Amino acid sequence: MSFIEFVQERWSVLSFLAYQHLSLVVQTLAIATLLAIVLGVLAYRSSFGT
């Protein structure tokens, strides 16, 4: 079985798993970005480090 045959036989499963992976990556990046912005704003406004 070649790689091409492997992919062709399992295309529906592979595409679903790729979609799940992409969705997880996008969600994680969105949460990390929002958290970084909030922490950056809090650190900027804080007088703790000065």
CYANA upper distance limits for C-alpha pairs under 8 A (distance plus 0.5 A):
  1 MET  CA      5 GLU  CA      6.64
  1 MET  CA      6 PHE  CA      7.10
  2 SER  CA      6 PHE  CA      6.72
  3 PHE  CA      7 VAL  CA      6.75
  4 ILE  CA      8 GLN  CA      6.61
  5 GLU  CA      9 GLU  CA      6.56
  6 PHE  CA     10 ARG  CA      6.82
  7 VAL  CA     11 TRP  CA      6.00
  7 VAL  CA     14 LEU  CA      8.05
 10 ARG  CA     14 LEU  CA      6.56
 11 TRP  CA     15 SER  CA      6.42
 12 SER  CA     16 PHE  CA      6.68
 13 VAL  CA     17 LEU  CA      6.66
 14 LEU  CA     18 ALA  CA      6.52
 15 SER  CA     19 TYR  CA      6.62
 16 PHE  CA     20 GLN  CA      6.75
 17 LEU  CA     21 HIS  CA      6.64
 18 ALA  CA     22 LEU  CA      6.63
 19 TYR  CA     23 SER  CA      6.56
 20 GLN  CA     24 LEU  CA      6.66
 21 HIS  CA     25 VAL  CA      6.71
 22 LEU  CA     26 VAL  CA      6.68
 23 SER  CA     27 GLN  CA      6.63
 24 LEU  CA     28 THR  CA      6.55
 25 VAL  CA     29 LEU  CA      6.61
 26 VAL  CA     30 ALA  CA      6.63
 27 GLN  CA     31 ILE  CA      6.75
 28 THR  CA     32 ALA  CA      6.56
 29 LEU  CA     33 THR  CA      6.45
 30 ALA  CA     34 LEU  CA      6.72
 31 ILE  CA     35 LEU  CA      6.59
 32 ALA  CA     36 ALA  CA      6.52
 33 THR  CA     37 ILE  CA      6.69
 34 LEU  CA     38 VAL  CA      6.72
 35 LEU  CA     39 LEU  CA      6.59
 36 ALA  CA     40 GLY  CA      6.40
 37 ILE  CA     41 VAL  CA      6.64
 38 VAL  CA     42 LEU  CA      6.68
 39 LEU  CA     43 ALA  CA      6.49
 40 GLY  CA     44 TYR  CA      6.53
 41 VAL  CA     45 ARG  CA      6.70
 42 LEU  CA     46 SER  CA      6.50
